[in-house]
Amino acid sequence: MKRKITYQVDSDRRGFLGLMICGAFFACGIILGTVSARRLDSAGTQVLYESMMGYMEQIRMGTNLSPGFLSVLWTAGRDHFIVLFLGFSLLGPLCLPILSGVRGFYLSFSIAALIRVFGAGGAPVAFSLFGVGALFTLPIFFVLVTQAFSASAEMGRMVLGFGSVQAGALFGQMFLRKLILCFLGILAAVFVEIYLTPALVSWTSSFL
């Protein structure tokens, strides 16, 4: 029992450390994405403006083609699937922070680019397109990152001969429960993207 409690404490510490490291990389990605969006040249800004105006006009006219369920599921859950894969490998402590930074970069770049194109009035549109879904997917992402970093780090310690633990302790019932809850959250994000996002974009674009 004492060994199990000790392992749980160590696992929680490694998970917290992983969360802090990945959170720092995510913040750096946000900063880099925002700076990169501000450096868009006039040609890139014009292309984005025309693309977004066409997209919003299609939504208002009801002529836009909604993406399929599987396509939206892959887009919403792609990074989460990668996190799970890294949690079962020895590459987690190295690759999870990088993945967090990349996610932060693309999220902030997408939002900042729209604001650069449309000004402050583009913020509601940017939030409708990227922020609403992120309210679901980002917490799930970091829950999985915490679990994956801890499991991957423990496997690394085992390979190096610094400890031993059964696979059931790494990927037991708690891991499965978190995985199920995260999957339900991703499904919620998918339905939001399909049914709510177009309506929000149509409404917020009227303020541009």
MITOR-84048 format. One record per residue (C-alpha): residue in three letters; x, y, z. Coordinates in steps of 0.02 Angstrom, whole numbers, plus 50000, padded with zeros to 5 digits. Each point is the difference from the previous one (the first is absolute). Layout:
<drendrens>
ALAXYZ ...
</drendrens>
This chain:
<drendrens>
MET500005000050000 LYS501405012050045 ARG500854996449833 LYS498375003549908 ILE499755016550091 THR501815005049967 TYR499804996049816 GLN498395010249990 VAL500845015150080 ASP501494998749881 SER498824997949853 ASP499025015550050 ARG501625009950015 ARG500584994649829 GLY498295004149928 PHE500035017350080 LEU501775002949935 GLY499444994849827 LEU498515011750009 MET501125014650049 ILE501264996549862 CYS498684997649866 GLY499065015350062 ALA501585010449984 PHE500284993749821 PHE498175003549961 ALA500205018050063 CYS501575002149893 GLY499044993449850 ILE498645012950032 ILE501275014150003 LEU500854994149840 GLY498334997649912 THR499425017550046 VAL501645007949943 SER499964990249837 ALA498215005649963 ARG500515018150024 ARG501344997749868 LEU498814994549863 ASP500335009849842 SER498655008849900 ALA499844985849875 GLY499724987050137 THR498785011550088 GLN499015002749840 VAL499894981449962 LEU499384996450176 TYR498755014349990 GLU499254993749837 SER499964982150061 MET499115004550163 MET498775011749915 GLY499554986349877 TYR499804987450141 MET498895011650103 GLU498955004349848 GLN499714981549966 ILE499454997450179 ARG498795014849992 MET499294993749835 GLY499914982150062 THR501064993649856 ASN501534994350097 LEU500394981550000 SER500114993650179 PRO501474988250030 GLY499614982050041 PHE499964993250176 LEU501594989749981 SER500935014849925 VAL499535011450145 LEU500384986150125 TRP501754998049929 THR500305018850001 ALA499395002050178 GLY500834984550070 ARG501594998149896 ASP501165007650130 HIS499174990050138 PHE500304983849906 ILE501835004849981 VAL500105003450187 LEU499314982750037 PHE501274992049883 LEU501425009350085 GLY499354994350169 PHE500324982049946 SER501765003949938 LEU501655006050072 LEU499925016049897 GLY498695008650108 PRO501115011150109 LEU500875006449842 CYS498575001349876 LEU498525005250110 PRO500725017350038 ILE500365002649814 LEU498234994749955 SER499315012150130 GLY501025014249927 VAL499394996149824 ARG498204999650059 GLY500195016850088 PHE500825007449845 TYR498624995149878 LEU498595004950116 SER500715017350035 PHE500545002749819 SER498264996149935 ILE499165011950122 ALA501295013849985 ALA499994999149809 LEU498125002749993 ILE500135014650119 ARG501395007449893 VAL498924998449844 PHE498365006650072 GLY500615010450146 ALA499254999050173 GLY498324995749922 GLY500734983649942 ALA500254993850178 PRO498224993050018 VAL500164991149833 ALA501694992850051 PHE499274994050165 SER498534992149910 LEU501144990849880 PHE501384994450118 GLY499615004950179 VAL498374990950030 GLY500704983249950 ALA501595003450098 LEU498955001950158 PHE499694981249984 THR501594993549920 LEU501345009650096 PRO499554993750175 ILE499894982449929 PHE501685002149916 PHE500875004750162 VAL499144986350100 LEU500684987449876 VAL501705008449994 THR500164998550189 GLN499564981549997 ALA501074996349847 PHE501545009250066 SER499924990750165 ALA499784982949918 SER501365003049871 ALA501225006450131 GLU499684984850110 MET500324988249854 GLY501625009249969 ARG500534997350180 MET499604981649984 VAL501044998249842 LEU501465008650084 GLY499834988450150 PHE499445012950129 GLY498354991850042 SER498714986949958 VAL498125000849989 GLN498664989649917 ALA499115006449846 GLY498364999750096 ALA500665013650115 LEU500435011149853 PHE498454996949896 GLY498734994250128 GLN498195004450036 MET500385018350037 PHE500855001849831 LEU498524991649915 ARG498735011250088 LYS500955015649949 LEU500134993549823 ILE498124997249988 LEU499605017350070 CYS501235008049881 PHE499244990849852 LEU498275006150049 GLY500695017750011 ILE500744998649825 LEU498324993849935 ALA499185015350078 ALA501285011049912 VAL499604991449835 PHE498135003350016 VAL500365018150048 GLU501095001949846 ILE498684992649885 TYR498415007750068 LEU500455015350105 THR501545007749920 PRO499195004649832 ALA498585008950090 LEU501225009450112 VAL501085005149851 SER498465006149906 TRP499445010350149 THR501705007450047 SER500455004049819 SER498525012049995 PHE500995011650115 LEU501465001849880 
</drendrens>
